[in-house]
Amino acid sequence: MASKITVERRLMFRKSALERLYDAYEALLKGGVKSYVIDDRQLTRLDLPALADEIREMEREVDELTALAEGQRPRKAWGVIPRDW
């Protein structure tokens, strides 16, 4: 498990990236620009669904890191496999 300092640093990074994603989405939505560049990715107006997916993923990561920073345990994934004995 990562240290508290590492978790907080990751959280700060993800929050700033999420703000840039929000800005890009709003700019594309308003029609002020036809394309937007974030780091090495270029998004066009037709890529709004892809950008929305990235925002959802980043929000999920921020929520998980926030919970981890507040001392909550990370989620554990588990599944049930039905068997016919």
C-alpha positions as CSV (number, residue, x, y, z in Angstrom):
1,M,0.0,0.0,0.0
2,A,1.2,3.5,-0.8
3,S,2.2,5.9,1.9
4,K,0.0,8.8,2.8
5,I,2.3,11.3,1.1
6,T,2.2,9.3,-2.1
7,V,-1.6,9.1,-2.0
8,E,-2.0,12.8,-1.4
9,R,0.4,13.6,-4.3
10,R,-1.5,11.3,-6.6
11,L,-4.7,12.9,-5.5
12,M,-3.4,16.5,-6.2
13,F,-2.3,15.4,-9.7
14,R,-5.6,13.7,-10.5
15,K,-7.6,16.8,-9.3
16,S,-5.6,19.1,-11.5
17,A,-6.0,16.8,-14.5
18,L,-9.7,16.6,-13.8
19,E,-9.9,20.4,-13.8
20,R,-8.2,20.5,-17.2
21,L,-10.7,17.8,-18.5
22,Y,-13.6,19.9,-17.3
23,D,-12.2,23.0,-19.0
24,A,-11.7,21.1,-22.3
25,Y,-15.2,19.7,-22.2
26,E,-16.8,23.1,-21.6
27,A,-14.7,24.7,-24.4
28,L,-15.7,21.9,-26.8
29,L,-19.4,22.1,-25.7
30,K,-19.6,25.8,-26.1
31,G,-18.3,25.5,-29.7
32,G,-15.6,28.1,-29.1
33,V,-13.0,25.7,-30.4
34,K,-13.2,22.8,-32.8
35,S,-10.4,20.9,-31.1
36,Y,-8.6,20.9,-27.8
37,V,-5.1,19.6,-26.7
38,I,-4.4,18.1,-23.3
39,D,-0.8,17.0,-22.9
40,D,-0.2,14.6,-25.9
41,R,-3.9,14.0,-26.7
42,Q,-5.9,16.0,-29.2
43,L,-9.7,16.0,-28.9
44,T,-12.2,17.3,-31.5
45,R,-15.8,18.3,-31.1
46,L,-16.9,14.9,-32.2
47,D,-14.9,13.3,-29.3
48,L,-17.2,14.6,-26.6
49,P,-18.3,11.1,-25.6
50,A,-14.6,10.0,-25.3
51,L,-13.9,13.1,-23.2
52,A,-16.9,12.4,-21.0
53,D,-15.6,8.8,-20.5
54,E,-12.2,10.2,-19.4
55,I,-13.9,12.6,-17.0
56,R,-15.9,9.7,-15.4
57,E,-12.8,7.6,-15.0
58,M,-10.8,10.5,-13.5
59,E,-13.7,11.3,-11.1
60,R,-13.7,7.6,-10.0
61,E,-9.9,7.7,-9.4
62,V,-10.2,11.0,-7.4
63,D,-13.0,9.4,-5.3
64,E,-10.9,6.3,-4.6
65,L,-7.8,8.4,-3.7
66,T,-9.9,10.7,-1.5
67,A,-11.2,7.7,0.4
68,L,-7.8,6.3,0.7
69,A,-6.4,9.6,2.0
70,E,-9.1,9.7,4.6
71,G,-8.1,6.3,6.0
72,Q,-10.7,4.2,4.4
73,R,-9.6,0.8,3.0
74,P,-9.5,0.4,-0.7
75,R,-12.4,-1.5,-2.4
76,K,-11.9,-5.1,-3.0
77,A,-13.3,-6.6,-6.1
78,W,-14.9,-10.0,-5.8
79,G,-17.2,-12.1,-7.8
80,V,-19.5,-15.0,-7.5
81,I,-19.3,-18.0,-9.8
82,P,-22.5,-20.0,-9.7
83,R,-21.9,-23.8,-9.9
84,D,-24.3,-26.5,-10.6
85,W,-23.1,-29.4,-8.4
